[in-house]
Amino acid sequence: MEDVLDVYGRPYNPKFPVVCMDESSIYLIGEVSEPIPAAPGHPELVDDEYVRKGVASIFLEVEPLGGKRHVKITERCTRVDWAWFVREMLEERYPNAEKVFLVMGNLNTHNIASLYAAFPVETARDFAERLEIHYTPKHGSWLNIAEIELSVLKRQCLAGRIDCIEKMKNSVVAWNIDRNNRQSKVDWQFRASNARVKLKRLYPKL
């Protein structure tokens, strides 16, 4: 826990950005009956019955101090999909960064081995050398700022029914552009000194 909190305490440096990453899945939901449009004095009426159209996966990264985030919608969330998301992050969004301090949950696909499973050895090693990974502790996913950003995405952009992955992609792109234009940053105030007081019960008793 303190390891992640120390990372959040680093000053902003574009050469060594702190980036948080998270992933999730969401159902594609279709209508059985067309909704009745809203009218004066009456909200839109949506039938309780719906049909599932499959599942989409969400990969999200956010740079808390840079006010930037990127969201990618995919059909799967395998270790190769994760590796490609990391590759795109390093090559397209942080090409000039010497090292990216990456904070994320400890899923079994979130590791350097996934890079080697997806790319040739030389390429995987180059990417690995540009990463410094910091995992949130078990039952400590609330420490991942990307999880907070993901909840904002779902609330603001994905709360309604979306029946196909292309519609979801278009909606997410529009949300992503708007939020980046606002340069919505995260001012994380919870430090290790706070944890030692407020979360004292989690520390070993010597």
N, C-alpha and C positions, 0 to 999 in steps of 0.2 A: 504494500500500500504506500509506504513512504517513498519507495522508488518512483512510483508514478507521480506522487505529489511533488517530489523534487524536480521531475521533468517539467511539470506545469509551472514551476517557479523560475524557469529559465527566461532570460530576457529575449525579446524578439530579435532574430537574426535570420535574414533570408538565405544565408548560406547553410544554416543548420536549423531548418524549420521543425517545429513540433507539430505533428499531424496525428489526428485520432481517426481510427477506422472502425466501422461496425458493419454487420450485414444482417439481413432479416428476410423473411418470406411473407408474401401477401397473396391472398386468394384473388383471382380474377372472377368477378361476379357479374352475371348477366341478368337482365329483367325477363320475367315470364310474361308480364303485361306492361305495356308502355305507361310510364308515369303520366298523370294528368297534370298539365302545366299549372303553375300558380296563377291565381286570379285575384283581383282586388278583394281583400278581406279573407283570402283563403291561401294557405301555403301549398306548395307542390305536394301532390298525393302519390306516394310510392307503395306499390303492393308489397306485402310482407313476404310473399313467395318469390324466390329467386333461384337461379341455376348457377352452379360453379363451372367455370370455364378453364380451370387449371390453376397453376401456381406460378407466380413470378418471384424472382429473387432480387433483392436490393443490396447493392454495395455502396457504402457512403463513406467519404472521408471529409474531414473538416480541419482547417488550420485555425485554432482558436484566436491567436493573436494577429493573424493575417486577414481575418474576416473572409476567408474563402472556403468553399466547399464544392465537392463534386459528387454527383450521384449517377450510378449506372444501373440500369435495369437489365437483367439477364433471364434466360429460361432456366438456368441451373446455378448451383452454388458449390461446385466441386473445388478441389484444391487447384486445378488448372485454371478455373475461372478466377479464383483469388489471385493466382500468380500473374495472370494477364492484367488484372486491375492494378496490381503493384507496378508492373512494367509500365503501364500507361501513366501512372502517377509519376514515376521517376523520369521517364523520357519526355512526356508532354507537359506536365504541370510543374515539375520541379527539375528541369534539365540542368540548371545552374547550381543546384544545391550540392554541396560536398557530401553531406550526410543528412538523412532524414531520420529524426527521432520519432519512431512510430509507436503509438499507444493503441492497444487493442486487446480484446478478450482472448483467452487461451484455448480457442477451438483447435482441434487436431489438424485442421487445414492451414492454420495461421502460423506457418513456420518456414524456415529457409528450405527445408526439404521439398516443399511444394514448388519452389522456383526450379529446383533441379529436375523435378518431375515434368515440368512444362517446357524447359528450354535446354539448349546445349550447355555443357558444363561451363565453358568460358563465359557465356552470357549470364548464366545463373550466378556465377561467382562475382561478376561485375555488379550485378544488382545487390547481392548480399552484402558486399563491401560498402555500399552506399546506404545501408540500413542499420539502425540501432533500435532493436525491438524491445519494448517494455510492456509486459503483460499485466493486466489488471488481475488482482487475486481472485480466487474462487469465492463466489458470493459477493464479489465487489465490482460487478459490472457498472454500478452507478458512478464509479470513478472515471468511466470512459465518456468523455464529452461527446463523442460521436453518437452514443446511445441517446443523449439528450436531443441532439440535432435530428436523429432519426424519428424521435417521437414528435418533433415539430413538423417534420415532413409529412408524417402520416396524418397528423391532425389538420394541417393546412391544405394538403394537396391530395391525399389519398383516402379521405374519410367517406367519400361517396362510392357508389358502385361503378367499377370500371371493368368492361367485359373483354378487353383484349390488350395484349402487351404493347402494341403500337400506340394506342390511346394513352396508356400509362406512361410510356416514354415521352410522348409529347407534353403531357401535363407536368411531368417531373422536370423536363428541360426548362419550361417556362418558369416554374418555381425556382429552380436553381439559378437562372439568370437574374431573376428579380432579387433573390436574397443576396447574391454576390454583389449586385449593384448597390444594395443598401450597405454593403460591407459590415454585415452583422457579426460582431466579434463576441467572444466569450471572456468575461473578466473573472477568472477562477480565483476565489479568495481563500478556499479551504487549504491550509498548509499542514505540514507534519506536526507543527507545534499544536495546532488545533486538534488534530487526530489523537495526540497523546493525552489530551484532556477529555474530549467528548467521546472518544472511542476507546477509553482506557480498558474496558472489559475485553477487548480483542487482543490485547497484548499479553504475552506469557507472564505468569507470576513467578518470580524468582525467589 
